[in-house]
């Protein structure tokens, strides 16, 4: 194991580039930056680790012996002050953060991604699952893998093949080629699935647009909320539990649902 310690009176910017490594970045109340390289001794020896001004650079090249590349692997543990920003890229490996960070950008060709808390989070995995627990703004994409979001204000998420799960988002745009969309609560959303079902558990106010080429669409509306329904199912049924209501009073919450299903049912529930 190799360890590096640097003084850091305030938040820093971490730039991490690795070929094959699992990386964890932890933000805590501290006045120093700590980096631990655990595992393959050759990779640890060849790694470049440096803090200049407020920028931490960690660069781990592929290990090799002579003209032959070898498949060494590291685990990297980084501790930074709360409010720091992180840009981490890995060819193969899991990238994770813990604690409160400002901006986080995680990229992995093959590996899982996890952001605990950030002002802004951007995650991209070619093959692997991604999760953001809490952030103001989230951008997420996955070629093959599920994406899960806890709580956020603005969310833009796309998957080629994988499910999208969002617990709470004020504004949401979600698109998947093949996968389900499961949304807890949102106010403004545009949701699309080529092959998969769409479910929104609770809408209190706002406008929801959802369409599925092959799969059902289900939306729950807060009981008693005036709702405008614009629903079309080409091959399937449209069913609603809502009672007819008049125009909403001035200042009263209202919901607009624009739902489409080519092959599947549309269901509107009281929530």
ABEGO torsion letter per residue (X at the ends): XBBBBBBBABBBBBBBBBABBBBBBBBBBBABBBBBBBEBAAAAAABBBBBBEABBBBBBBBBBBEABBBBBBBBBBBBBBBGBBBBBBBABEBBBBBEBBBBBBBBBABEBBBBABBABBBBBBABEBBBBABBABBBBBBABEBBBBBBBABBBBBBABEBBBBABBABBBBBBABEBBBBABBABBBBBBABEBBBBABBABEBBBBBBABEBBBBBBBBGBBBBBBBBBABEBBBBABBBBBBBBBGBBBBBBBBBBABEBBBBBBX
